[in-house]
Amino acid sequence: MKSSSWQQKELAFLILYAVVFYTMVIRRSLQLSHDHYSKLYGLRPGWIAHRLNDVSDAQWRNFRGNLPILTMVFGIFTLVASMLRALYCLKAKGMSIVWLVISLAYLSYLHGACVIFIFTIASANFLLVKICGRKKYFSFALWIFNLSFLLCNRIYDGYPFSSFGQSWVYLDNFRGNFRWHICFNFVVLRMISFGYDYHWADQYNRFDQKKHIQRCVHCSSGKTCYLLLQERSVPNDKFSFSIYLCYLVYAPLYIAGPIISFNAFASQLDTPQKNYSSREVAWYGLRWLFSLFLMELMSHFFYYNAFSISGVWKQLSPMDIFIIGYGVLNFMWLKFFLIWRYFRFWSLINGIEAPENMPRCVNNCYNLESFWKNWHASFNKWLVRYVYIPLGGAQKKLLNVWVIFTFVAIWHDLEWKLLSWAWLTCLFFIPEMLVKSAATAFQVKGAFREFVFRELSAVSGAVTITCLMVANLVGFVIGPSGINWLVSEFLRKEALPILGGMFISFYVGTKLMFHISDAKQRRNQSR
């Protein structure tokens, strides 16, 4: 009882601290936006309270600006696909042709004549898989092929048609409205997924389906979890050219994902998902609209991203830099949350359930592993299945994180600041993995030892969040050239109290996350 009473008092204090902390952050953010708006880039007249709107982020600006036309287009696509499925009772092969035709029209608008590059590379990959898919050297050949095009697409900026001769020059006038090689990064992931799923198709011992259904709460209830869809091999006839191309360019998931494995896609193309009812899909869409309104409020009142791209943060105090960095991280999370959930919503309506990319709020992650499992979660699942496990999994974890994060950085773009972000993240991962290994071996017995262990875990969480903030500031705000400036700025005598306050805030936040986790465990046990 004493422990329960103490935890209730601690929770009340933590909530009070959080309220004070966010009140301070919001007030200071409003003041900074008001004082510096004239120096910021990317602000446009808004529609809320006559305020300017921060549309400085190109990705968000393009998505937000094209939202009406995207919604209309996907509405028409959905109507056509649903009518044809119902009229002709189409299964995987028929629906693959329907979606391939629809997606081809979509890609022609996006990329114009550049669809030639997409289908040429995709066809070559299909031939590689079919010819070498059962060979021992297949993994090496698949990665060399796809990495080569991933790099060359960026280096040669999507291959101007003029480089192939004067007779092709006129096609450079029909390159569409969206750079094809940016979207092709996702196509590369799908090509690798198709290759490995075909390579593993005859290895029946890779996954024990019956044992999984017995252990999985989701599957034992009559539904089908994503892990089962991903690991369960599909029949050989599903590895056809039409289903393969449909998978690569499936319109709802083409631009931004979420990323889905070939096995999961092909099985749902045959039998549409039943995990979400029509009512649940509608509720999912309404929640998305509410989240969009939150983003509009944030971009009208807090100009975090405009501060980061305008360079004004260099003129601010350490406290203000922390607030801007924290705000940018939250802005990025909400931006990707909205983009990914929008496309997943349309995929759900059409019977394909892709993994949720942002299953947990960015402010509810206190270690790097949980952060990366819940930020672009579908990419994390892809990396685990097609990179981490083939490289040796947990047995070579310390080495694998370097390979994986280097690949992630290169996959995003060829920039030094992204490589710096990746390698900083790897450096921060090492102590966390060592501490976790020690904690697993250490048996906590007795109330006092449990209390000490919980406090040390909270301190460790605060350190991790600090490292995460630094890595993301370097990767997305100040760049690698700003590391020395950041260190010197925060290690000044007058900045040390701010650093201490940040650490205490992260410590309190970590303990609050512990209470949230405990509440979830109690709720699950009571079911």
PyMOL commands that set and color helices and strands:
alter all, ss='L'
color gray80, all
select helices_A, chain A and resi 2-39+58-88+92-132+138-155+161-164+166-174+180-199+204-206+209-215+217-220+226-231+236-238+241-249+251-254+262-270+278-301+304-310+312-315+318-349+362-364+368-374+377-388+393-412+416-441+447-478+480-490+493-526
alter helices_A, ss='H'
color red, helices_A
select strands_A, chain A and resi 43-45+52-54
alter strands_A, ss='S'
color yellow, strands_A
deselect
rebuild
show_as cartoon
